[in-house]
Amino acid sequence: MLKSGRLRSVGSNPATGANFKTQKQMRTEGFVIELEDNGQDFLKFTTDSLGTIIKTEPFQGEVWNGGFIPVDFQLEGELCAMHKPPHISYGYLKHKVVKITELKSNESN
């Protein structure tokens, strides 16, 4: 991904201009991390692009929001990694991650 916000060229030969198009680059806005349902009050975390939890669904936002999930290393099927001082210091929840969805948006010029 180009981080400069420039347009990427796609299509045929750029020298001739044949079928030449441009498309905007997509930027990661955050992630939705869905957990297995073991009867807990939280099933889904929405994070920013760095992994800071900004939304917890359906309940317990006051408990989990502001925590950190290392999204670069978190894998589906594994226990959810969590850093939420003072109670969880680089540990794991008892719930596995079922799905990770990357939230993207068009970069603005």
N, C-alpha and C positions, 0 to 999 in steps of 0.2 A: 504494500500500500504506500502511495506517495503521501507524505505528511505535509507537503508544501501547499496543498489545496489546489494544485494545478490540474488541468484536464489531462486525461490519459488518452492517447490515440489508439483507436482500434480500427480494424478493417483491412483492406488490401494494401497495395503498395502506396505508402505515403508520398513517394516522389512523383507519382503520376496523379495522385488524388482520387484514384478509382475507388469507389465505395468507401471513401474515407469518412469516418465519423469520430466524434468525441463523446466521451461519457464522463460524468462527474465521479470522482472517487468517493467511496463510502468511508465513513469514520465511525469507529466504535463509540457509542454513547454509554453503554453499560451492558449488564447481563441480567437475565432472569434465571435463577437457580431454583429448580423444583425438587422437593424432597419426597422420599417415600412417606406414606401415611401410616404412622404407628399410633395414631390417636392423639398426637400432639396438637397444640393450638396454632402452630405455624407450619405452612406447607410450601411457601414460596418467598424467596428473597429477591428483591430487585436491587442491583448495585450500580454504582457509577462505573466508569471505565477502569478505575484502579482497584475496585473490589469493595469499596465502602458501602455498607448496606444503607439504602435510602428509603426502602419500603419493605414491610413485612406483611404477608397475607396468610390467612384472613385476620389473625389477631396477634397480639404481643409486639406491636411496633415499638412501644415504649421500652421494651426489654432489648430488642435486637438491633434497632436502627442505630447507626453509628459504629456498629461492629465491622469487622473486616474479614472477607473471604479471599484467599489468595487465588483469584480467578485464573491466573496464568498457569497454575499447577493443579487446579481442581479437576478431577476426572469424574465422568458419569459412572455410576456403579460403586463408587468409593464413599466412605464416610465423609460428611461435609466438614472441611477444615474451617476453623473459626478462631478469631482473636477478638475478644470482647472483655477487656479489663474492667473490673478486677476479678471477675468470676472465671473467665476462660482466657488463659494466656497461651496462645499458639497451640490449641488443642483441637479436639474433634467433637462434633455432636454425635449422638447415638443414631443418627438417621443418615441413610445413604442418599446421594444425589441421583435423581432419576433422569433429569434432563437439564441441559444448560443451553440457553438461547442467547445469542449475541444480538444486542440491539444496535442497529446501525442507522445513520442518517447521512444525507448528502452533505459534503463539505461545502461551505460557502466560500466564495472568492474573496 
